[in-house]
Amino acid sequence: MAVSAQERTPVEKIWEEVFNITGARQDSKMKINHGNGMVMYVHNGPLGKYFECSKDCGGDISPYWANMKPEEVEESNKRNGKIFDGIFNAVRHNLDSLMTLSEESYHFESHNHDADTITYSLCLKNSEGSVKKLKMNDGSMGFPDAVETVSFNFTANNKSCASGKHSRGYGILAYNKNVFLPNRKSYYFDKQPYLDMITSFLKQKKIKSWDFKWALSEDYYKDGNNRQEYTYIIDSGHKNGQTLGTMYFIPREKTKLAEEIFTKIDSLTLNYTDIHPEQRFRYTYNVKDELMRWNNTNAHDLSLMFEGVTGVDDLFFKSLFVLFGITPQGYYIAITDSENKFCIPKEWYCLKSFVDGKKEYIKGAKK
């Protein structure tokens, strides 16, 4: 059984144009089997705009702007306004074009003195028969039987300042495609064949590695201050969590080797999901490319590339995670078995153990 990879989505061009305008990408593209007998292709991301207040308008001033003169803030707002106009023009132009290809579509805009609303709802493909429409509470249009949709919901409100011209807005551009599996059934992820495949490749390359343990109890997690010790948390709804894993390390001077390994593991993973779409997983596209953007910085980043759900009941939620990382010292691949809450400590790159705040560092590792 195979489901082909979703290489380009109908909103890809929008995100490329946004990148050309801003120099940054904020979108995320994923392929997911949630356990409901289908594979979902998801391509989402936030789009917003904001205009900062200055000392002479009586509004809330962000710390970054506190020492700037009012005229400097307004000049920055003008520059940002041109950027925002470019972004929203790209969104409108491309979504208007997609509307002509849709089976059903809905577009609404409202612009007045204290609020802006932009709503697009597109049914690119319905499952069968006539398209059913459902007006949502947020004013958008839903298509209950659609298998491929695009939506953009944006709202902006003026900030409480005397000038009445400084606003802040936020929206989500979203693409979703559902591919039903032949028997409409999903199964837990069979981790061993997948692990054998990628770990044999890592051993072949003789990559340095060490085992680690991250764990937290219910009592430790209850204290909100303790959560500051973590850089990333996936909350399964359970009260505790334990992660056992292996960290593979490639020194910074071996960048080409790191890129080769990231690319190979990514390719093997995507191919595995193509061959076994019936297993429960979440795969994120382009993690290597996004990670390598930090190559000339002091970033300490560990990004989730893949999750395979291996078991669920009332007492536990078990998953296999594969993550790619980068620090000034080098590059990392983390492969973990996790139960319940999955939490990445801030010093993930130099910790052999992190249990309820108690740390054991890797000998000789730079903190």
MIMAR-156502 format. One record per residue: x, y, z of N, C-alpha, C in turn; residue number from 1. Coordinates in steps of 0.1 Angstrom, whole numbers, plus 2048, in hexadecimal, padded with zeros to 3 digits. Atoms other than C-alpha are relative to their C-alpha. Layout:
REM MIMAR-156502
- nx,ny,nz,cax,cay,caz,cx,cy,cz,i
- X,Y,Z,X,Y,Z,X,Y,Z,NUM
...
***
This chain:
REM MIMAR-156502
- nx,ny,nz,cax,cay,caz,cx,cy,cz,i
- 809,7F4,800,800,800,800,809,80C,800,1
- 7F7,7F4,800,80F,822,7F7,7F8,80C,7FD,2
- 806,7F3,803,805,846,7F8,80B,809,7FD,3
- 7F5,7F9,805,81B,85D,7E4,802,80D,809,4
- 7FC,7F4,7F8,82D,87B,7F5,7F9,80C,7FA,5
- 806,7F4,804,81D,89D,7F3,80B,80A,7FF,6
- 7F4,7F8,802,839,8B1,7E4,7FD,80F,800,7
- 805,7F2,801,827,8D2,7DC,7F1,801,803,8
- 80E,7FE,7FD,807,8DF,7EA,7FB,80D,7F8,9
- 806,7F4,807,7EF,8F9,7DB,804,80D,806,10
- 7FC,7F3,7F9,7FB,913,7F5,80F,802,800,11
- 7F1,7FF,800,820,90D,7EE,805,80D,7FA,12
- 7FC,7F3,807,822,92B,7D7,7FF,80C,809,13
- 802,7F5,7F6,814,942,7F2,80C,801,80A,14
- 7F5,800,7F6,82F,937,80B,80D,804,7FA,15
- 7F4,7FC,807,84A,93B,7F1,800,80F,7FE,16
- 801,7F1,802,83E,95F,7EA,802,807,80D,17
- 7FD,7FA,7F3,83D,966,80F,80E,800,804,18
- 7F2,801,7FD,860,95A,813,808,80A,7F8,19
- 7F9,7F6,808,86B,970,7F6,7FF,80E,806,20
- 803,7F2,7FB,85C,98E,808,807,801,80E,21
- 7FB,7FF,7F2,867,986,82C,80E,7FA,803,22
- 7F4,807,7FD,885,970,829,7FF,7F5,80A,23
- 802,80A,7F6,876,957,841,7F3,7F8,7FD,24
- 80C,809,802,85E,939,840,7FA,7FD,80D,25
- 807,803,7F4,844,934,85A,7F6,7F4,7FF,26
- 80A,80A,803,831,917,84A,806,7F2,805,27
- 7FC,80E,7FD,832,8F2,854,7F8,7F7,7F7,28
- 807,80A,808,82A,8D5,83D,802,7F2,805,29
- 800,80D,7F9,821,8B3,84B,7F8,7F6,7F8,30
- 808,80C,805,814,891,841,7FD,7F8,80D,31
- 804,805,7F3,800,881,85D,7F6,7F4,7FF,32
- 80A,80A,7FE,7ED,861,866,7FC,801,80F,33
- 804,7FE,7F2,7DA,86A,886,7FA,7F3,806,34
- 806,80C,7FB,7CB,847,888,7F1,7FE,7FC,35
- 80E,7FF,804,7AA,84E,876,7FE,7FA,7F2,36
- 802,807,80D,7B0,839,856,803,809,7F4,37
- 7FC,7F7,80B,7BE,855,841,80D,807,802,38
- 7F4,7F8,7FF,7DE,868,839,7FC,80E,7FD,39
- 803,7F2,801,7DC,88E,83D,80D,807,7FB,40
- 7F5,7F7,804,7F2,8A6,82A,7FC,80E,805,41
- 803,7F3,7FA,7F4,8C7,83D,80B,80A,7FD,42
- 7F7,7F6,803,804,8E7,833,7FB,80D,806,43
- 805,7F5,7F8,7FE,903,84D,80B,80A,804,44
- 7F6,7F7,7FB,80E,922,85A,7F9,80D,804,45
- 806,7F3,7FB,807,944,86C,804,80B,7F7,46
- 7FE,7F3,807,804,965,85A,7FA,80B,808,47
- 805,7F5,7F8,801,985,86D,805,80D,7FC,48
- 7FA,7F3,802,807,9AA,86D,7FE,808,80D,49
- 800,7F8,7F4,80E,9C3,888,806,80E,7FE,50
- 7FB,7F3,800,814,9E8,88D,803,805,80E,51
- 7FC,7FE,7F3,827,9F3,8AB,7FC,80E,805,52
- 803,7F3,7FA,81D,A0F,8C3,80D,807,804,53
- 7F5,7F8,7FC,835,A2C,8CC,7FC,808,80C,54
- 802,7F9,7F4,839,A43,8EA,7F5,80A,7FF,55
- 80A,7F5,801,821,A5D,8DC,7F2,7FC,7FD,56
- 80E,805,804,802,A47,8D5,7F9,7FA,80C,57
- 807,805,7F4,7FB,A3A,8F8,7FD,7F2,800,58
- 802,80E,800,7FC,A16,8EF,80A,7F8,807,59
- 7F6,809,7FA,80F,9F8,8FC,80C,7FF,7F7,60
- 7F4,800,808,833,9FA,8F1,808,7F4,803,61
- 7F8,80C,7FE,847,9DB,8EB,80E,804,804,62
- 7F2,7FD,7FB,869,9DA,8FC,80A,804,7F5,63
- 7F7,7FE,80B,87B,9D9,8DB,7FF,80F,7FB,64
- 802,7F3,806,86C,9FB,8D1,801,80B,80A,65
- 801,7F7,7F5,86E,A0C,8F3,809,80C,7FF,66
- 7F6,7F5,801,88D,A21,8EB,800,807,7F3,67
- 801,7FA,80D,883,A2A,8C8,7F7,80D,800,68
- 808,7F4,801,876,A4D,8BF,7F3,7FC,7F9,69
- 80D,803,806,851,A4E,8B4,801,800,7F1,70
- 7FF,800,80F,85B,A57,890,808,7F4,7FB,71
- 7F9,80C,804,873,A3A,88F,7F7,7F4,800,72
- 80A,80B,7FF,857,A22,89A,7F7,801,7F4,73
- 809,7FF,80C,840,A30,87F,807,7FD,7F3,74
- 7F9,803,80D,85A,A2D,864,802,7F1,7FF,75
- 7FF,80F,800,85F,A08,86E,7F2,7FB,7FD,76
- 80D,805,803,839,A04,86D,7FD,801,7F1,77
- 802,7FE,80F,839,A12,849,807,7F5,7F8,78
- 7F8,80B,807,854,9F9,83E,7F9,7F3,802,79
- 807,80D,7FD,841,9DC,84F,7F3,800,7F8,80
- 80C,7FF,807,821,9E8,83F,801,7FB,7F2,81
- 7FD,804,80E,830,9E3,81C,802,7F1,800,82
- 7FE,80E,800,83B,9C0,826,7F2,7F9,802,83
- 80D,806,7FE,818,9B7,834,7F7,801,7F4,84
- 807,7FE,80C,808,9C5,815,804,7F6,7F5,85
- 7FB,809,80A,81E,9AF,7FF,7FB,7F2,804,86
- 804,80D,7FC,816,990,814,7F1,7FE,7FD,87
- 80E,802,801,7F0,995,814,7FC,801,7F1,88
- 803,800,80E,7F0,99E,7EF,803,7F2,7F9,89
- 7FC,80D,805,802,97D,7E8,7F5,7F5,804,90
- 80A,809,7FB,7E8,96A,7FD,7F3,802,7F8,91
- 80D,7FD,807,7CA,97B,7EC,801,7FB,7F1,92
- 7FE,803,80F,7D8,977,7C8,800,7F0,7FE,93
- 7FF,80E,802,7E0,952,7CD,7F3,7F9,804,94
- 80D,806,7FB,7C0,949,7E0,7F5,803,7F6,95
- 80A,7FC,80B,7AB,95C,7C6,801,7F6,7F4,96
- 7FD,80A,80C,7BB,946,7AB,7FB,7F2,804,97
- 804,80E,7FC,7B5,926,7BF,7F0,7FF,801,98
- 80F,800,800,790,930,7C3,7FA,7FC,7F3,99
- 805,804,80D,78B,92C,79E,801,7F1,7FD,100
- 7FE,80E,801,797,908,7A1,7F8,7F8,80A,101
- 807,807,7F5,782,8FF,7BF,7F2,7FB,7FD,102
- 80E,805,801,762,8EB,7C1,7F6,809,807,103
- 808,7F6,7F9,755,904,7DA,80A,809,807,104
- 7F7,7F7,7F9,764,923,7EA,7F8,80C,806,105
- 806,7F5,7F9,75C,940,801,80B,80A,804,106
- 7F6,7F5,7FE,76E,962,805,7F8,80B,807,107
- 806,7F5,7F9,765,97D,81E,80B,809,806,108
- 7F7,7F6,7FA,777,99D,828,7F8,80B,806,109
- 806,7F4,7FA,76E,9B9,840,80B,809,806,110
- 7F6,7F6,7FB,783,9D8,847,7FA,80D,804,111
- 806,7F3,7FB,778,9F4,85D,80A,806,80A,112
- 7F7,7F9,7F8,787,A0B,877,807,7F8,80C,113
- 7FB,807,7F4,78D,9F2,893,803,7F1,7FE,114
- 7FD,80F,802,790,9CF,883,801,7FD,7F1,115
- 7FF,806,80D,79A,9BC,864,7FD,7F1,800,116
- 803,80E,801,78D,99A,85A,802,7FC,7F1,117
- 7FF,806,80D,798,985,83C,7FE,7F1,801,118
- 804,80E,800,789,963,836,7FF,7FA,7F2,119
- 801,808,80C,78F,94A,81A,7FD,7F1,804,120
- 803,80E,7FE,780,927,81A,7FE,7F9,7F3,121
- 801,806,80D,786,911,7FC,7FF,7F0,801,122
- 801,80F,801,77B,8ED,7F5,806,7FD,7F2,123
- 7FA,804,80D,793,8E1,7DA,7FB,7F3,7FB,124
- 806,80D,804,785,8BE,7DA,7F7,7FB,80B,125
- 809,806,7F7,767,8AF,7EA,801,7F0,7FF,126
- 7FF,80E,800,764,88A,7F3,7F7,7FA,7F6,127
- 80A,805,80A,745,883,7DF,7F3,809,801,128
- 80D,7F9,800,724,893,7D4,802,80F,801,129
- 7FF,7F1,7FF,71C,8B8,7D9,807,804,80D,130
- 7F8,7FB,7F5,730,8CD,7F0,7F7,805,80B,131
- 808,7FB,7F5,721,8D2,813,808,80C,806,132
- 7FA,7F4,7FA,728,8F4,823,7FA,802,80E,133
- 803,7FE,7F2,728,8FC,848,806,80D,805,134
- 7FA,7F3,7FB,72C,920,856,805,7FE,80E,135
- 7FA,802,7F4,744,91F,872,7FE,80C,80A,136
- 801,7F5,7F7,744,934,892,809,80C,7FE,137
- 7F6,7F5,803,762,948,887,7FD,808,7F3,138
- 804,7F9,80D,750,953,867,805,7F9,7F4,139
- 7FB,807,80C,763,93B,850,7F5,7F5,7FC,140
- 809,80A,805,752,920,83B,807,7F3,801,141
- 7FB,80E,7FF,757,8FB,842,7FA,7F7,7F5,142
- 805,80A,80A,754,8DE,829,802,7F2,806,143
- 7FE,80C,7F8,74D,8BF,83E,804,7F4,7F7,144
- 7FD,80C,808,751,8A6,821,80C,803,7F6,145
- 7F4,7FD,809,770,8B7,810,80C,7F7,804,146
- 7F3,808,7FE,790,8A3,80C,80C,809,7FD,147
- 7F5,7F7,803,7A5,8C1,801,7FB,80E,801,148
- 805,7F3,7FE,7A1,8E4,80E,80C,80A,802,149
- 7F7,7F5,7FC,7B3,906,812,7F8,80A,807,150
- 807,7F6,7F9,7AA,920,82B,80A,80B,805,151
- 7F9,7F5,7FA,7B6,942,837,7F7,808,809,152
- 809,7F9,7F7,7A7,952,856,809,80A,807,153
- 7F8,7F6,7FA,7B6,973,861,7F7,80B,807,154
- 806,7F5,7F8,7AB,98D,87B,80A,809,806,155
- 7F7,7F6,7FA,7BB,9AD,885,7F7,80A,808,156
- 807,7F6,7F8,7B0,9C6,8A0,80A,80B,804,157
- 7F8,7F4,7FC,7BD,9E9,8A8,804,7FE,80F,158
- 7FC,7FF,7F2,7D1,9EC,8C8,7FB,80C,807,159
- 806,7F5,7F9,7C5,A03,8E3,80A,80B,802,160
- 7F8,7F4,7FF,7D9,A22,8DB,7F9,80C,7FA,161
- 807,7F4,804,7D0,A46,8D5,7FF,802,7F1,162
- 800,7FD,80E,7D9,A46,8B1,7F5,7F7,7F8,163
- 80A,809,806,7C1,A29,8A9,805,7FA,7F3,164
- 7FB,805,80D,7D8,A1E,88C,80A,7F4,802,165
- 7F7,80B,7FE,7ED,A03,89C,7F9,7F3,803,166
- 808,80C,7FF,7DF,9E0,897,809,7F4,801,167
- 7F9,80D,7FF,7EA,9BC,89D,7F6,7F5,7FB,168
- 809,80A,805,7DC,99F,889,807,7F3,7FE,169
- 7FB,80D,800,7E0,97A,886,7F7,7F7,7F7,170
- 808,809,807,7D5,95F,86E,807,7F3,7FC,171
- 7FA,80D,804,7DB,93B,862,7FC,7FD,7F1,172
- 802,805,80D,7DF,930,83E,802,7F1,800,173
- 800,80F,7FE,7D7,90B,83D,7FB,7F9,7F3,174
- 804,80A,80A,7D6,8EF,823,7FF,7F3,806,175
- 802,80D,7FB,7C8,8CD,82B,7FB,7F7,7F5,176
- 804,80A,80A,7C5,8AE,815,7FF,7F3,807,177
- 802,80D,7FA,7B7,88D,821,800,7F5,7F5,178
- 7FF,80C,809,7C0,86C,80F,7FB,7F4,808,179
- 806,80B,7F8,7AA,84F,81C,808,7F3,7FC,180
- 7FA,80C,802,7BC,82E,820,7F6,7F5,7FA,181
- 809,809,807,7AD,810,80C,7F6,7F9,80A,182
- 809,806,7F7,79F,7FF,82B,7FB,809,80C,183
- 804,7F6,7F6,79A,81F,83F,805,7FC,80E,184
- 7FB,804,7F3,7AF,811,85C,80E,804,802,185
- 7F3,7FC,7FC,7CE,81D,86E,805,7F6,80B,186
- 7F9,809,7F7,7E7,809,883,80B,807,807,187
- 7F5,7FA,7F9,801,811,89D,80D,7FF,7F7,188
- 7F3,800,808,824,819,88F,809,7F4,804,189
- 7F7,80C,7FE,83A,7FA,88B,80E,805,7FF,190
- 7F4,7F8,800,85A,80A,896,80D,7F8,7FD,191
- 7F3,807,802,874,7EE,893,805,800,7F2,192
- 7FA,800,80E,877,7EB,86D,805,80E,7FD,193
- 7FC,7F2,803,879,811,86B,80D,803,808,194
- 7F4,7FD,7F9,893,813,887,80C,7F8,7FB,195
- 7F5,808,806,8A8,7F7,878,806,807,7F4,196
- 7FC,7FA,80D,8A9,80A,857,809,80D,803,197
- 7F8,7F4,7FE,8B5,82C,865,80C,7FE,809,198
- 7F5,801,7F7,8CB,820,881,80C,7F8,7F9,199
- 7F5,807,808,8DE,808,869,808,80A,7F8,200
- 7FA,7F6,808,8E5,826,853,809,809,809,201
- 7F8,7F8,7F7,8F2,83A,871,80D,7F9,805,202
- 7F5,808,7FC,908,81D,87D,80A,7FF,7F4,203
- 7F7,801,80C,916,81A,859,809,80D,7FF,204
- 7F8,7F3,801,921,83F,85B,808,802,80D,205
- 7F8,800,7F3,931,838,87E,7FE,80E,807,206
- 803,7F3,7F9,91F,856,88E,801,7FE,80F,207
- 7FE,800,7F1,928,85D,8B3,7F2,801,806,208
- 80D,800,7FA,90A,857,8CA,801,7FE,80F,209
- 801,803,7F2,8FF,856,8EE,7F1,7FE,803,210
- 80E,802,7FC,8DF,84A,900,7FD,80B,80A,211
- 805,7F6,7F6,8CA,862,915,7F3,7FD,805,212
- 80D,802,7FA,8AC,864,92B,7FB,80D,805,213
- 808,7F4,7FB,893,881,930,7F4,7FB,807,214
- 80C,804,7F9,878,87C,94A,7FB,80A,809,215
- 806,7F7,7F6,860,890,95F,7F4,7F9,806,216
- 80B,805,7F9,847,887,979,7F4,80A,800,217
- 80C,7F7,7FF,824,896,97F,803,80B,809,218
- 7FD,7F6,7F7,830,8A9,99D,80A,80B,7FB,219
- 7F6,7F7,806,84E,8B8,98B,7F9,809,7F5,220
- 806,7F8,80B,839,8C3,96D,7F5,80A,805,221
- 80A,7F7,7FB,81E,8D3,983,806,80E,803,222
- 7FA,7F3,7FD,836,8EF,98C,804,807,7F3,223
- 7FE,7F9,80C,835,908,970,80E,805,7FD,224
- 7F2,7FC,801,858,914,977,809,7F5,7FA,225
- 7F8,80B,805,866,8F1,96F,7FE,7FF,7F1,226
- 802,801,80F,857,8F3,94C,809,809,7F8,227
- 7F6,7F8,807,870,90E,944,80D,7F9,7FD,228
- 7F4,808,803,88A,8F3,943,7FF,7F9,7F3,229
- 802,807,80C,87C,8E6,923,7FE,80A,7F4,230
- 802,7F8,80C,87D,8F4,900,7F5,7FC,7F7,231
- 80A,805,808,862,8DF,8F1,7F8,7F5,807,232
- 809,80A,7F9,844,8CB,8FF,7F5,7FB,7F7,233
- 80C,806,806,82B,8B3,8EE,7F8,7FA,80C,234
- 808,805,7F4,810,8AE,908,7F5,7F6,7FB,235
- 809,80B,804,7FE,88D,903,7F3,800,809,236
- 80C,800,7F7,7E5,895,91F,803,7F8,80C,237
- 7FC,807,7F5,7F8,87F,937,808,809,80A,238
- 7FA,7F7,7F5,807,88C,958,80F,7FE,801,239
- 7F2,802,7FF,82A,87F,954,806,7FC,7F2,240
- 7FA,804,80D,843,875,939,80E,7FB,802,241
- 7F3,806,800,862,861,931,805,7FE,7F2,242
- 7FA,801,80D,879,862,913,80D,7F9,801,243
- 7F3,807,801,895,849,90C,804,801,7F2,244
- 7FC,7FF,80D,8AA,84F,8EE,80F,7FF,7FD,245
- 7F2,800,804,8CB,850,8DB,802,80D,7F8,246
- 7FC,7F3,807,8DB,871,8CF,80D,7FD,7F8,247
- 7F4,802,809,8F2,86F,8B1,805,80E,7FD,248
- 7FA,7F3,801,90B,88B,8AD,80A,801,7F5,249
- 7F7,7FD,80B,91E,899,88F,806,80D,802,250
- 7FA,7F3,7FD,938,8B4,895,7FE,80B,7F5,251
- 803,7F5,809,933,8D6,885,808,800,7F3,252
- 7F7,800,80C,951,8D2,86D,7FC,7F6,7F6,253
- 804,80A,809,93F,8B5,85D,7F2,803,7FB,254
- 80E,7FB,804,921,8C9,84F,7FB,7F8,7F4,255
- 805,807,80C,920,8B6,82E,7FB,7F2,804,256
- 804,80D,7FB,91E,895,841,7F2,801,807,257
- 80D,7FE,7F9,902,8A3,857,7F4,802,7F6,258
- 80B,7FE,80A,8EE,8AF,838,7FD,7F3,7F9,259
- 802,80D,806,8F3,88C,828,7F7,7F7,809,260
- 807,808,7F7,8E6,87B,847,7F2,805,802,261
- 80D,7FB,7FE,8C9,892,84D,7F7,7FD,7F4,262
- 808,803,80D,8BE,88E,828,7FD,7F2,7FF,263
- 803,80F,801,8C1,868,829,7F5,7FC,80A,264
- 80A,804,7F6,8AD,864,849,7F3,805,7FD,265
- 80D,7FA,804,893,87C,83D,7FA,7F8,7F4,266
- 805,808,80B,890,869,81C,7FB,7F2,804,267
- 804,80D,7FB,88F,847,82D,7F2,801,807,268
- 80C,7FE,7F8,874,854,844,7F3,803,7F7,269
- 80B,7FD,809,85E,863,829,7FC,7F4,7F8,270
- 803,80C,808,861,844,814,7F9,7F5,808,271
- 807,80A,7F7,857,82E,832,7F1,804,801,272
- 80E,7FC,7FF,837,843,836,7F9,7FE,7F3,273
- 807,803,80D,830,83F,811,7FC,7F1,7FF,274
- 802,80F,801,833,819,814,7F6,7FC,80A,275
- 808,804,7F5,821,817,835,7F7,80C,805,276
- 809,7F5,7FC,806,833,835,7F6,7FC,80B,277
- 80A,805,7F7,7F0,81D,84B,804,801,80F,278
- 7FA,7FF,7F2,807,822,86A,7FE,80E,805,279
- 802,7F3,7FA,802,83F,882,80D,807,801,280
- 7F3,7F8,801,81C,85A,87C,7FD,80F,7FE,281
- 800,7F2,804,823,87F,878,80E,803,7FB,282
- 7F3,7FC,807,83E,889,85F,800,80F,7FC,283
- 7FF,7F2,804,84A,8AD,85A,80A,801,7F5,284
- 7F8,7FE,80B,858,8B7,839,80A,80B,803,285
- 7F7,7F5,800,877,8CD,835,807,804,80D,286
- 7FA,7FD,7F3,884,8CA,859,80F,803,7FE,287
- 7F2,7FE,803,8A8,8C7,84C,803,80E,7FB,288
- 7FD,7F3,807,8A6,8E6,836,7FD,80B,80A,289
- 803,7F5,7F6,896,8FB,852,80B,800,80B,290
- 7F6,801,7F6,8B0,8EF,86B,80D,806,7FB,291
- 7F3,7FB,805,8CE,8F7,855,800,80F,7FD,292
- 800,7F1,801,8C2,91B,852,807,806,80C,293
- 7F9,7FB,7F3,8D1,91E,876,80E,7FD,800,294
- 7F3,806,801,8F2,911,86A,80B,80A,805,295
- 7F6,7F6,7FD,905,932,86F,7FC,808,80C,296
- 804,7F9,7F4,8F5,93B,890,804,7F8,80D,297
- 7FD,807,7F3,8F8,932,8B5,7F4,7F8,805,298
- 80D,806,7FC,8D6,920,8B4,803,7F2,806,299
- 800,80D,7FA,8D0,901,8CA,7F2,7FB,7FD,300
- 80D,804,805,8B3,8F1,8B7,7FF,7F1,7FE,301
- 803,80E,802,8A4,8CE,8B8,7F2,7FF,7FA,302
- 80D,800,807,887,8CA,89F,7FB,7F3,7FD,303
- 807,80D,802,86E,8AE,89C,7FE,7FE,7F1,304
- 802,804,80E,870,89D,87A,7F5,7F5,7FF,305
- 809,80B,802,85C,87E,881,7FB,7FA,80E,306
- 806,806,7F4,844,86E,89B,7F8,7F4,7FB,307
- 808,80C,802,837,84A,899,7F9,7FC,80D,308
- 808,803,7F4,81B,842,8B2,800,7F1,801,309
- 7FE,80F,7FE,823,81F,8C0,7F6,7FA,809,310
- 80A,806,7F7,807,81B,8DA,7F9,80B,808,311
- 808,7F7,7F8,7EB,82D,8EC,7F6,7F9,808,312
- 80B,804,7F9,7D4,825,908,7FD,80B,80B,313
- 803,7F6,7F6,7C6,837,927,80C,804,809,314
- 7F4,7FE,7F7,7E7,834,93A,80C,805,7F9,315
- 7F3,7FC,806,801,83B,920,7FD,804,7F1,316
- 7FF,7FC,80E,809,84B,8FE,80E,7FE,7FC,317
- 7F2,803,804,828,83C,8ED,802,804,7F2,318
- 7FC,7FC,80D,83A,84A,8D0,80F,7FF,7FE,319
- 7F3,7FF,804,85A,848,8BD,802,80E,7F9,320
- 7FD,7F3,806,86A,86A,8B5,80D,800,7F9,321
- 7F3,7FE,807,885,873,89C,802,80F,7FF,322
- 7FE,7F2,801,894,896,89F,80D,804,7FA,323
- 7F3,7FB,805,8AF,8AA,88E,804,80D,808,324
- 7FC,7F5,7F8,8C4,8C3,8A1,80C,807,7FC,325
- 7F4,7F8,804,8DF,8DE,89E,803,808,80C,326
- 7FA,7F7,7F7,8F6,8F1,8B6,80D,805,7FA,327
- 7F3,7FC,806,916,904,8B1,80A,7F5,800,328
- 7F6,80B,800,928,8E3,8B9,7FE,7F6,7F5,329
- 802,809,80B,917,8CF,89E,7F2,7FD,7FE,330
- 80D,804,805,8F9,8BB,892,7FC,7F3,807,331
- 805,80A,7F7,8E3,8A2,8A3,7F4,7F9,7F9,332
- 80C,807,803,8CA,886,89C,7FC,7F9,80D,333
- 805,807,7F4,8B5,87B,8BA,7F5,7F6,7FC,334
- 80A,80B,802,8A1,85A,8B9,7FB,7FC,80E,335
- 805,803,7F2,88A,855,8D7,7F4,7F7,800,336
- 80C,806,7FC,871,83F,8E6,7FA,808,80C,337
- 806,7F7,7F6,859,855,8FA,7F2,7FA,804,338
- 80D,804,7FA,83C,84E,911,7FA,80C,807,339
- 807,7F5,7FB,822,868,919,806,80E,7FC,340
- 7FB,7F3,804,82F,88C,91B,80E,7FF,7FA,341
- 7F3,7FF,807,84C,893,903,805,80E,802,342
- 7FA,7F3,7FD,862,8AF,910,80F,800,7FD,343
- 7F2,7FE,804,883,8BB,902,806,80A,80A,344
- 7F9,7F6,7F7,89A,8CB,91D,808,80A,7F8,345
- 7F9,7F6,807,8AB,8EB,913,80F,7FC,7FD,346
- 7F2,804,802,8CE,8DB,917,800,7F1,7FA,347
- 801,80E,806,8C4,8BC,902,80D,7FB,7FA,348
- 7F4,803,807,8E5,8BD,8EF,80C,7FB,809,349
- 7F5,804,7F7,8FB,8B6,90E,7FB,7F8,80C,350
- 805,807,7F5,8E5,8A3,925,7FF,7F1,7FE,351
- 801,80F,801,8E8,87D,92B,7F3,7FC,808,352
- 80C,803,7F9,8CB,87F,944,7FA,80D,806,353
- 808,7F5,7FA,8B0,898,94F,7F3,7FB,806,354
- 80B,807,7FA,898,88A,968,7FB,80A,80C,355
- 805,7F6,7F6,882,8A3,97C,80A,80B,804,356
- 7F6,7F5,7FE,89C,8BE,978,80E,7FC,804,357
- 7F3,804,7FC,8B9,8A9,983,808,7FD,7F3,358
- 7F9,801,80D,8D4,8AB,967,80D,7F8,802,359
- 7F3,807,802,8F0,894,95D,805,803,7F2,360
- 7FB,7FC,80D,906,8A2,942,809,7F6,7FA,361
- 7F7,808,807,919,890,928,80E,805,802,362
- 7F2,7FD,7FC,93E,88F,931,806,807,7F4,363
- 7F9,7F8,80A,951,8AA,91E,7F7,808,7F6,364
- 809,7F8,809,932,8B9,90D,800,80F,804,365
- 801,7F1,7FE,930,8DF,909,7F2,804,803,366
- 80D,7FB,7FC,913,8EF,91B,7FC,80D,7F9,367
***
